[in-house]
Amino acid sequence: VKIIPQLPSQDSTLPLPEPNQKLIDGLTTRRSAKIASLRNAKAPSNEELREILKVAIRVPDHGKTVPWRIIVIAGENRGILGQKLADVAFVKNPKIDAEQYNIEKERLERAPLVIALLHTPKANPKATLWEQELSTGALGLSLLLALQGYGYSACWLSEWPIYDEAAAKIIGAKDNEKIAGLFYVGKTQIAATERPRPNVSDIVEYWNES
Ligand SMILES: Cc1cc2nc3c(=O)[nH]c(=O)nc-3n(C[C@H](O)[C@H](O)[C@H](O)COP(=O)(O)O)c2cc1C
């Protein structure tokens, strides 16, 4: 099935929401992939990825701030960047053994494609920092859903490199930026299983005047 995103042109009138079983099925079957299930998975083509990202970035964003950007780590660049991250890990802890060093070196090769989502806050009197952070989080989920819509599984991971200043810089984060996650992506035949979910009744209440 070839997915053709129907991206609306600016100011066009959008269809009113209608009951949409496929959309709800997509939401109820979304599940993060286990990282091990992505090792021999297939990456989206550059053209597919471009479309996936066009769909994914349609997220709420107060004041049209665009407080996010994306760095794609593809092909052999996964290994090149992995080597640099392993070197950072070694500088931080020279006691790591060869096995641990190799794990670090191959960290980004656990999936055929890795997408770094960066939070890039901007001065905008309309949008507070919190609002901008929430927009970036929204893009994280939107990215997972857009990938799913194109038949790709994904897993949103933090792990140490996003919190380490030197590693984040090598990945591409500028001084004011934070990495919101590394998204490991691939088309896999290994199906996910559902995990426990909270009960809605445990997290929802109706406001009443007390
Ligand atoms: C910001 C963020 C960071 C995460 N980082 C990790 C991580 O480093 N390691 C991990 O095992 N899961 C991490 N997760 C959780 C997985 O991405 C995933 O959501 C969860 O394991 C399964 O839930 P799901 O199938 O409903 O997505 C993170 C989730 C979020 C939102």
The ligand as an SDF file (V2000), in Angstrom:
LIG
                    3D

 31 33  0  0  0  0  0  0  0  0999 V2000
   10.6560   11.0670   26.8190 C   0  0  0  0  0  0  0  0  0  0  0  0
   10.6870    9.5760   26.8600 C   0  0  0  0  0  0  0  0  0  0  0  0
   11.8880    8.9160   27.0340 C   0  0  0  0  0  0  0  0  0  0  0  0
   11.9400    7.5350   27.1090 C   0  0  0  0  0  0  0  0  0  0  0  0
   13.1420    6.9130   27.2910 N   0  0  0  0  0  0  0  0  0  0  0  0
   13.1870    5.5770   27.4260 C   0  0  0  0  0  0  0  0  0  0  0  0
   14.4300    4.9100   27.6350 C   0  0  0  0  0  0  0  0  0  0  0  0
   15.4880    5.5230   27.6810 O   0  0  0  0  0  0  0  0  0  0  0  0
   14.4170    3.5720   27.8130 N   0  0  0  0  0  0  0  0  0  0  0  0
   13.2370    2.8580   27.7560 C   0  0  0  0  0  0  0  0  0  0  0  0
   13.2650    1.6380   27.9100 O   0  0  0  0  0  0  0  0  0  0  0  0
   12.0640    3.4570   27.5190 N   0  0  0  0  0  0  0  0  0  0  0  0
   12.0070    4.7830   27.3640 C   0  0  0  0  0  0  0  0  0  0  0  0
   10.8010    5.4080   27.1250 N   0  0  0  0  0  0  0  0  0  0  0  0
    9.5660    4.5890   27.0650 C   0  0  0  0  0  0  0  0  0  0  0  0
    9.3020    4.0050   25.6940 C   0  0  0  0  0  0  0  0  0  0  0  0
    9.5120    4.9550   24.6680 O   0  0  0  0  0  0  0  0  0  0  0  0
    7.8450    3.5220   25.5570 C   0  0  0  0  0  0  0  0  0  0  0  0
    6.9790    4.6110   25.6440 O   0  0  0  0  0  0  0  0  0  0  0  0
    7.4260    2.4920   26.5570 C   0  0  0  0  0  0  0  0  0  0  0  0
    8.4350    1.6110   26.8060 O   0  0  0  0  0  0  0  0  0  0  0  0
    6.2590    1.6540   26.0560 C   0  0  0  0  0  0  0  0  0  0  0  0
    5.1220    2.3320   25.9530 O   0  0  0  0  0  0  0  0  0  0  0  0
    4.2700    2.4330   24.6100 P   0  0  0  0  0  0  0  0  0  0  0  0
    4.3060    1.1180   23.9010 O   0  0  0  0  0  0  0  0  0  0  0  0
    2.9100    2.8000   25.0790 O   0  0  0  0  0  0  0  0  0  0  0  0
    4.9210    3.5240   23.8070 O   0  0  0  0  0  0  0  0  0  0  0  0
   10.7420    6.7890   27.0190 C   0  0  0  0  0  0  0  0  0  0  0  0
    9.5220    7.4550   26.8170 C   0  0  0  0  0  0  0  0  0  0  0  0
    9.4970    8.8300   26.7370 C   0  0  0  0  0  0  0  0  0  0  0  0
    8.1620    9.5140   26.5470 C   0  0  0  0  0  0  0  0  0  0  0  0
  1  2  1  0
  2  3  1  0
  2 30  2  0
  3  4  2  0
  4  5  1  0
  4 28  1  0
  5  6  2  0
  6  7  1  0
  6 13  1  0
  7  8  2  0
  7  9  1  0
  9 10  1  0
 10 11  2  0
 10 12  1  0
 12 13  2  0
 13 14  1  0
 14 15  1  0
 14 28  1  0
 15 16  1  0
 16 17  1  0
 16 18  1  0
 18 19  1  0
 18 20  1  0
 20 21  1  0
 20 22  1  0
 22 23  1  0
 23 24  1  0
 24 25  2  0
 24 26  1  0
 24 27  1  0
 28 29  2  0
 29 30  1  0
 30 31  1  0
M  END
$$$$
